[in-house]
């Protein structure tokens, strides 16, 4: 870590979840202390009613180890990397839960169950991942998409990526988010394909494929976030220097960008997958408790908005 500031759950999220109803959330792979701690955080805060999916005996033993009484919560006995995600997805498909949290599982195992054509949670829209980013002592919210699911998204996928993030922004109280399509330049250059794709995505978005958002690009990173940099470049755009959502050209850019914010600035990265029938919290053992809590709160609000 190059920043020693403590991680901080953004106060606006705490305000928005105040008084909301509990959301039933399946914890896929709950048979691990970190997964149980994440579930307990959300349950103790009144955000979720967890359904604990995994090896039932291990879940109960691990709960005792962390001194958490889980008698009030449903436990679904599903042992193994294949059975646990399949059981969690089945709960969502049947409507018994309205969100999922990844517990002690590999991400690809859970996502394979989610995208299964027969038994999964597909919709007409492509799945995508959003990192909800905040830094301590700063009210600005920045969403980075997609840094975890789509490796090299094509144009159709980018439109879905934009729409997923825009709808999440709406749920969190931003009625008209500013969306910047990132590239290495603010000019459309054939030698830089991401700039060409960005311009095409903007054209489609502004033709009506994205609602209630202001979409522009391509932008270099500085011109998307810094009003001063945008002014120096003479950029005339309502998004320039004011972006709420950054749409990255590929997974490497998004993954690197969010990690730089985490390790340089103590940025809080709350990751949620959207575009399925239910929102999915993607936790990591490396995530601080604050990030897991924030992601749980966001997914719960998205789930409530979808009902």
N, C-alpha and C positions, 0 to 999 in steps of 0.2 A: 504494500500500500504506500502510495506517495502522498496521501492525505491522512491526517490523524483526526479529522473531524468525525464525530460519531454519526452513524446513519440516523436518518430522521423520517418518520412517516409524515407525509405532508398534511398539515392541519386541515386543509380543505376536505381531504378524504374523510378524516375523522368527523368533520361537521356533516358531510353528506350521508354517512352511514348511521348517524344518530337517529334512533327511533325507527329504523327500517325493520321489516319483518325478517326473521331467519329464513335462509335458503337452504334446502337440502342439498348437500354436496357429497358425492362419493369420493372417498380418499382411496385411490387405486394403488395398492401396495402400502397399506397402513401398518404393516408389520415391521416397523423400525422406529426407534425413538425420535428421530428428526421429523419423520412424517407425522407421528402422533403429536409432537409439540406444535407443528403447524396447524393441525386440526384443533388442538386445544386452544390455541390463540384465538382462532375464529369463533369457536364455540363460547369461550369465556367472554368474548366481546359482544355476544349476542348476534353475530353476523350469520353464522351457519349452524345447521343441524347436521353434524357429520354422520355419514354412513361408512363404517370402517371395513374396507375390503382387503382381504389377504388371509394369511394363516391365522385362524382365530385364536389358537393357543398362544402363538407368539404375540399377537396383538394384546391379549389380556396380560401376559407376562410383562411386556414392555410398558403397558399402561401402569402396572403396579410399580415398576421401576422408577417411573417419573411421577408417581403418586397422583395419578389421574383416575378417578372413578368413572368408568365408561359404561356402567350398567344401564344408564338411561339411553344409550345410543345403539342403533342396529349394528351388528357385526355380521358380515357376509364371509363365510369360510371359502376362500378361493386361493389355493396354494400354487405358487409358481408364476413365472414371468409371462405365461400365456393366459392362464386362467384368471388372474386378478384383473388385468385390463379388460378382458372380455366380459367379466362380471360387472365391472363398473360401467362399461358402455351399454350393456344390457339394461342396467338400472336406468340410465339416461334415456334409452330408446323407449322404454316402457312408461316413462314419465314419473318414475318413482323418485328420481333426483333431477335437479335442474342445472347442475354444474358438476364438474369433475376436477379433482386435484391430483396431479401426479405425485405419488409417494415414492417408495423405495423400488422404483422400476427404471429401466432404460427408456429414454424418451421415444426411441423408434418403435419399441414394443407397444407402448401405449398408442402411438399415432397409427400404427398398423391396424389396431383394433378400431380406432375411430374412423378410419377411411375405408374399412372393409365394405365392399359394395352391397353385400347382402345383409349384414348384421350391424353395420356401422352407423355413423351419425352425419353422413354427407348431406349437403344441401346443394342447391344450384350454384352456389358461390364457392370459390376456391378457399381452402383454409389458409390463414396467415397468422403471423405472430406479431404482437405489439409489445414493445417495452415502454411502459409509462415511466418516464425519467423525471426525477426532481433532485435538487441539491440542497443541502442545509442552508437555512437563512435566506432562501430565495423562493418567491412565490411562483416563478415561472414553471409551467408544465410543458415538457417536450415529449412527444411520442415518436419512437423510432420503429420503422417497419420496412422490411421484414428481416430480422437478424437471426432467425432460428428455424424457420420451416422451409421457405422457398429459396432454393439455391441460386438460380439464375432465372428470375421470373420473366415470362414473355409479356407482351402488351396486354393481352386479355387478363392475365393473372395480376398485373399491376393495377388494373381498374378494380378488381376484387379487393386487392390489398388496400387501396385507397378507401373504398367503401366500408370495409371492415373497421378501419381506424377512425373514419369520420363518424360512424355510428357509435363507436365507443366514446368519442369526444362528446357527442350529443348527450349520451347517458350521463357523463360526468359533468354536464352543465355548460358546455361550450356549444352554443347553437349554430355557429358558423365558423368552424375552424379553418385556419389558413394552412394549406398543404403545399409543401415545397418538394418538387422532384429533384433529387440530387444527382449531380454529375461532377466532373472535374472542372467544369467551366459553366459560365452563364450564357455562352453562345452555342448555337447549334452547329456542330462540326462533324462532318461525315467521318473524320478520322477518330472521333470519340463516340462510338455507338450508343453509349448511355445517354448522351445529350440528344441524339436523334429520337431515341425511345421516349425520353422525357417529354419532348415537344409533342410527340404523337399522343401520349397519354393525356397531356394537358388539353389538347384539341378535343379528344373524345370526352373527357370529363366536362369540359365547358359546353359541349354539345348536348348535355343532358344526362350523361351516364353516371354522374355523381351529383347528388342533391345536397343543398344546404351546406356548401363549403366553397371556399375560394381556393382554386387550384392553379398553380403556375410553376414554370420551370422551363428549361433546366436552371439550376442554381449550383454554384460552388458553395461549399459549406459555410464560408464566412458571409456570403451575401444572403444566405437564407436566415441567419441568426443575428447578424450585427447590423443595426441601422446605419452605423457609421461606414461600414464597409460597402453597404449597398449604395449609400449616398455618394461615396467616392467613385464608385463605378457608374454613377448616373442611372441607376436602375429605377424605372418607373413602374412599380408593381405594388399592390397592397400586401403581397406576401413577403416581399423583399425585406429582410431584417426582422420579420415578425412571425416567422413560421411557428405553428403549433405542432405540426406533424411533418416529419422528415421521411420521405419515401426513398429508400436507398436502392441503388442499381443492382446489388447482389448481396448474398448472405455475408460475405467476407467484410464488406463495408459496414453493414449493420452490426455484426458481431464485434468488430474492432471498436466501433464508435461507442457502443454502450459500455464496453469494458474499460475504455479510456475514461469515460465519465465516472465509472465506479471507482477505479483505482487512483485517478488523479484528483477527483473532486468529491469523493464520498457520495457519488450519485446513487440514488435508490432506484434500482431497476426492478420494476414489478412486471413480470411477464405473463401475458394471457394470450391463448390461441382463440381466434374468432373464426366464424364462417361455418362451424358445425352447428348442429341443432342446439347445443349447449356450450357455454364458455368453458375453457379448460385452463386451469392454473398449471403452468410448467415451473415447478420448483427445482432447485438444485441444492445438493448438500453444501455447496459453497455460498449459497445465499444467506445473508444475515436474516435474523428473525423479522426485522422490520420490512424487508422486501417481500418475504412470504406472506406477512400480514396484509401489506398493501395490495398484493396481487389477489389474495383471497377476497378482500373488500371490493375490489374492482369487479372481479368475476361475479360476486354476489349481486352487485348493482346491475350488471349486464343481464344476469339471469332474471332478476326481478322485472327489468324493463321488457324482457322478452315474453313474459307471461301475460 
